[in-house]
Amino acid sequence: MDARRFDLPRYLAVLPLFTDLSPMELQRLATGCRLLRVARGETIFRVGEPCEEFHVTVTGQVKLYAISPAGQEKVIELVGPGHSFAEALMFTGKPYIINAQALADTLLLSVGKQAVLTEIAHDPRFALRMLAGISRRLHGLVHDVEAYALHSGVQRVIGYLLRDQQAEDCVSGEVLTVSLPVSKATLASRLSLTPEYFSRVLHELEAARLIEIDKRDIRILDAQGLLHYPARPV
């Protein structure tokens, strides 16, 4: 994608936060945005750096993560195209509390804090849309905590494989393919599992003839069987 020909107002218009803005408002908001090309492996921001904008992944993949005092990495979220991050933190006036890194060559749209505040001043309903977006993210994080606390490691892996499948897909009997967007080690961290355990579960499910592994492509041979596979502790 050629960033020089990127139509910022048009792209903003399809994002959930900005769908109700008028063309004039979109043009005004676009003046407070910038496009960044980030190479694979490059850091977008680090803990402690000032947060004066939020970000939208246009293309590519972004990893949000924390580092423990012992130096272990915990992946908090994987942010794909069309999804935003750091909105809530931007309003606090505090520095970043997590790190962000590009997992692939990424085109990033950054929306400045002042541009957002200007739109809120023009139309308070804009603040409600921001709150709705932040609430959806909070709901997702609560769901993650619930999954880590109440679900076994096997259930977490199966839940990830079936996360985008509709009920009718699971009963159709068709072979479904899930392409892992990042490395197995990164996904394991996202699910609060060790890479070794994550791989062991995949091979266990393959031995049960429920899935077939082809590098990063996981073919689901029996979605119903996978859905009802016996859980066991991590």
N, C-alpha and C positions, 0 to 999 in steps of 0.2 A: 504494500500500500504506500503510495506517494504522499507523505505528510504535507507536502507543499500544496497539494490539490485537495486536501481533506476539508470537507464542508462541515465546520464546527457547529453552526446552528442546526443544520439538518441532523447531525448525529445526536446532539443534545436533545432534540425533539423526540427521539425514540426511547430515551432513558426514562424509566418510571418516575424519577424525581421531577422531570421537567416536561412531561407530556402535555400539561395544561397551559404552558406558557405561550404567549402570543409571539408572532415572528419578531416584533420589536424587542420583546423581553429576551428572546433567545439571542438576538444580535447583541444586546447589551451584556448578557451573561458571557457570551463568547469572548468578549474583550478581556475578561478576567481569567481566561483559560490558557493553558499552554500544552503543546504536544511534546512528548519526550520519547526518544527511541532509546531503549535500554537493552544492552546486549545480554545474552544468556550468562548467568552467574554474577551479573553486576548488582551491587546493592542499590536499592532505591532510597531507603532511609534506615537509620539505626536508632536504637534506644538512646534517648537523651537529646536528640536533635529537635529543633523547634518545629511544631506542626502548624503551618499557616495555610494548608490546603488539603482537600481530600482528592482521591484518585479514582479513576475508572480504567479498567483494563480494556483496551480496544481490541488488540490482538495479542496472543501470547498467553503466558501463565505467570502468576505472581504467588510467591510463598510468603505468608506471614508466620513468623516464628519467634520463639524466645530461647534464650540460652540459660541453663541452670548454673548455679555457682560452681558445679563440678565440670562445667563445660559441655553438658549434654544438650542436644537440640530437641526442642518440642515444636512440631509444626502445629500451628493454631488454625490456619485456614489456607485453602488454595483458591485463588481468585482468578476465574477465567474471563473470557470476553463478555462485555456487557455488564459486569458486576463492579461495584464500587467498594472502597474501603477507606477507613480513617475519618469518616464523617463525624462520628460522635466526639472523637478526640479533638478535632479541629475547634469545636466550640468551647472546650475547657480552658484553653489558653496554656495548656501544659505541653511539655515535650512528648515525643513518641515514647510509648512504653513497650513496643515490640519492634522487631526488625522486619524489613521487606526486601525480598530478593527476586529477581527475574529468573524463572526456571527455563525460559526459552527467550529467543529474541522477541522483545515485547514493545508494542506501541502503547504508551500510557497517556491518558488525558488527565491533567491536573487542574482542578477548579479552585481558584483562590478564595480564601475566607472572606475578603472584602466584597468580592462579587456576589457571594451568597448573602451576606448581610444587606447589601443594597437591594437585592430582590425581595428579601423578607420585609424591608422597610416599605417597598412599593406595594406588596401584597402579603399580608400576614398568613394567607392560606398556604403560601410557599413553605412557611415554617412547619405547618401541619404535615406536608408531604415529606419534609426532611425527618420529622419525628416518626412518621410511618415507616420510612426506610430503616431508621435506626432501630425501631421496635422489631422489625422483621429479622434484623441481624441478631438482636438480643435473644429472640425466640429460638433462632438457630443454635446459638451458643448454649442455651439452656437445654435444648434437645441433645446436644453433644454430651454435656455433663451427665444427663440422665442415661444416655447410652453407655458411657464409660462406667457409671456406677452400677447399673442394673443388668447390663448385657454381658454375656461372656465374649471372649475374643472371637470365637467362631461366629457368634451372632453378629458381631461388628463387621467382620469380613463379608458375610452373606448380605447384611444390610447394605453395605457399600455396593456390592455387585448388582443388587436388585433396586437400588435407590431411584433409578430413572424409569423403571419398568412399570407399566400400567397393569392392573389386575387382569385385563383380558389378554395381555401378552403372556402372562404367567400360565394361563390355562390353555393357550392355543396349541402348545406342543411344538412350536417353531423354535429353531435354534437362534438364540439371541447372542449378539456379540458386544462385549464391553471392552473398549480400548482404554487402557490405563494411561492417563494424561501425563503422569510423572513416574519416576522410578518407584519400585516396590518399597525401597527403604523410606522414601518420602511419604508414601501412602501409609506405611506401617506407623510412622511417627504421628501422622494425622489421626490415626485410629487408636493411639496410645498403646501400640503393640511394638514388640521388638521385630526387626526385619526377619530374624530367624523364625519366629513364631508365625508371622504373616505368610512366609513361604511354605512353612509346614502345613498350615491350614489349606492353602491353595492345592498343594500336592495331595492332601488327604481328600479333598473334594474331587480332585481329578481321579484318584484311585477308586472313589465311589461312583465314578462315571456320571457325575453331575455337571462337571465342567471339563473343558479341554483348554490347555494352556499353549499359546503360540506366541512366545516372547511377551509383548505387552498387550496382545489380544487375548481376551478370555471369552471362549465360546460357552454359553450356558446351554447345556444339552437337555437339562430337566429342571425347569424353573420351579415347578411345584415340589419336586423332591428337594431342591435346594432350600425352598421356603420352610419346609418341615424337617430339615435335617436336625438331628439331635444336638442340642447345645451341651457344651461342657465348659468347665472353668478354664481360665487362661493358664 
